[in-house]
Amino acid sequence: MTIEGKLALPVENVRFTRNIADALIQLMRLSNFYALDLQQAWTDLLEEGYASLNNETIVAIMKATIRQNQERRALD
């Protein structure tokens, strides 16, 4: 949020990459604790995503969302 200017902290105090890595480690620990198969979950997620790309309604919604986000950024 600091990098995007939404949080008032000096950018040099942000350890963005480190924080993401920490979150990833915590997710891996949780998945191990609950015996979750993250690799299979990732594969399933990708397959669902590819399947939804064949759905014209979903593709239209995604395009509209991207367009709205681009318009908002242009106004900022």
C-alpha positions as a Python dict, from the first residue, in 0.01 Angstrom:
ca = {
    (1, 'M'): (0, 0, 0),
    (2, 'T'): (292, 233, 66),
    (3, 'I'): (439, 168, -277),
    (4, 'E'): (103, 257, -434),
    (5, 'G'): (78, 573, -221),
    (6, 'K'): (-217, 453, -12),
    (7, 'L'): (-30, 431, 319),
    (8, 'A'): (179, 711, 464),
    (9, 'L'): (513, 542, 529),
    (10, 'P'): (848, 611, 366),
    (11, 'V'): (894, 366, 80),
    (12, 'E'): (1241, 275, 207),
    (13, 'N'): (1078, 132, 522),
    (14, 'V'): (871, -111, 319),
    (15, 'R'): (996, -464, 293),
    (16, 'F'): (745, -566, 29),
    (17, 'T'): (926, -871, -107),
    (18, 'R'): (1011, -993, 244),
    (19, 'N'): (649, -957, 356),
    (20, 'I'): (522, -1156, 58),
    (21, 'A'): (781, -1427, 123),
    (22, 'D'): (674, -1438, 489),
    (23, 'A'): (308, -1475, 388),
    (24, 'L'): (402, -1756, 150),
    (25, 'I'): (589, -1939, 426),
    (26, 'Q'): (290, -1906, 659),
    (27, 'L'): (57, -2043, 391),
    (28, 'M'): (289, -2338, 337),
    (29, 'R'): (300, -2405, 711),
    (30, 'L'): (-80, -2398, 728),
    (31, 'S'): (-111, -2631, 431),
    (32, 'N'): (134, -2875, 592),
    (33, 'F'): (-46, -2858, 926),
    (34, 'Y'): (-383, -2937, 765),
    (35, 'A'): (-232, -3181, 511),
    (36, 'L'): (-351, -2974, 215),
    (37, 'D'): (-215, -3040, -132),
    (38, 'L'): (-125, -2692, -260),
    (39, 'Q'): (9, -2828, -587),
    (40, 'Q'): (-323, -2995, -663),
    (41, 'A'): (-515, -2687, -552),
    (42, 'W'): (-303, -2474, -788),
    (43, 'T'): (-363, -2717, -1075),
    (44, 'D'): (-737, -2715, -1006),
    (45, 'L'): (-741, -2335, -994),
    (46, 'L'): (-563, -2311, -1329),
    (47, 'E'): (-797, -2563, -1488),
    (48, 'E'): (-1100, -2370, -1363),
    (49, 'G'): (-948, -2050, -1498),
    (50, 'Y'): (-887, -2202, -1840),
    (51, 'A'): (-1238, -2344, -1846),
    (52, 'S'): (-1387, -2007, -1760),
    (53, 'L'): (-1198, -1847, -2050),
    (54, 'N'): (-1419, -2057, -2277),
    (55, 'N'): (-1726, -1895, -2119),
    (56, 'E'): (-1806, -1578, -2317),
    (57, 'T'): (-2001, -1420, -2030),
    (58, 'I'): (-1711, -1453, -1786),
    (59, 'V'): (-1465, -1322, -2044),
    (60, 'A'): (-1689, -1019, -2106),
    (61, 'I'): (-1709, -948, -1731),
    (62, 'M'): (-1330, -978, -1698),
    (63, 'K'): (-1275, -738, -1988),
    (64, 'A'): (-1519, -487, -1839),
    (65, 'T'): (-1345, -506, -1502),
    (66, 'I'): (-1003, -452, -1661),
    (67, 'R'): (-1139, -154, -1856),
    (68, 'Q'): (-1289, -1, -1539),
    (69, 'N'): (-960, -45, -1351),
    (70, 'Q'): (-768, 121, -1634),
    (71, 'E'): (-1013, 413, -1640),
    (72, 'R'): (-978, 458, -1261),
    (73, 'R'): (-599, 460, -1286),
    (74, 'A'): (-617, 719, -1563),
    (75, 'L'): (-821, 947, -1335),
    (76, 'D'): (-575, 915, -1044),
}
